[in-house]
Amino acid sequence: MYNNIGDGVSEFKYRNARIYSFDDGRRIILTHGYEGRHLDRAAEEKRATGRIKNEYVVWKGRHK
């Protein structure tokens, strides 16, 4: 399953594994994965993806 979890962050989900991603307008950028049953980590993983997305946007702005 591919779900939007807010703030432009999405996740591929299969059983207990998740791969977080975001869309930059041209492609889907996969950031990192997580395997586990702890639902309380979802907010932490979403913030981590947001930080990676912000770093990517800055990097992309310098490499046009």
NORBELVEN-V478923 format. One record per residue. N is the residue number from 1. RES is the residue in three letters. PHI is phi in radians with two decimals (NA if undefined). Layout:
n={N N}
res={RES RES}
phi={PHI PHI}
//
This chain:
n={1 2 3 4 5 6 7 8 9 10 11 12 13 14 15 16 17 18 19 20 21 22 23 24 25 26 27 28 29 30 31 32 33 34 35 36 37 38 39 40 41 42 43 44 45 46 47 48 49 50 51 52 53 54 55 56 57 58 59 60 61 62 63 64}
res={MET TYR ASN ASN ILE GLY ASP GLY VAL SER GLU PHE LYS TYR ARG ASN ALA ARG ILE TYR SER PHE ASP ASP GLY ARG ARG ILE ILE LEU THR HIS GLY TYR GLU GLY ARG HIS LEU ASP ARG ALA ALA GLU GLU LYS ARG ALA THR GLY ARG ILE LYS ASN GLU TYR VAL VAL TRP LYS GLY ARG HIS LYS}
phi={NA -2.14 -2.14 -1.46 -1.92 1.85 1.00 1.34 -1.80 -2.23 -2.44 -1.57 -2.25 -2.52 0.91 -1.70 -1.72 -2.39 -2.13 -1.59 -2.71 -2.59 -1.89 -1.74 1.80 -2.01 -2.64 -1.71 -1.76 -1.50 -1.74 -2.86 -2.14 -2.65 -2.20 2.91 -1.88 -1.44 -1.24 -1.22 -1.43 -1.02 -1.15 -1.12 -1.17 -1.12 -1.12 -1.08 -1.12 -1.07 -1.11 -1.11 -1.07 -1.09 -1.09 -1.11 -1.08 -1.11 -1.05 -1.11 -1.12 -1.43 -2.03 -1.53}
//
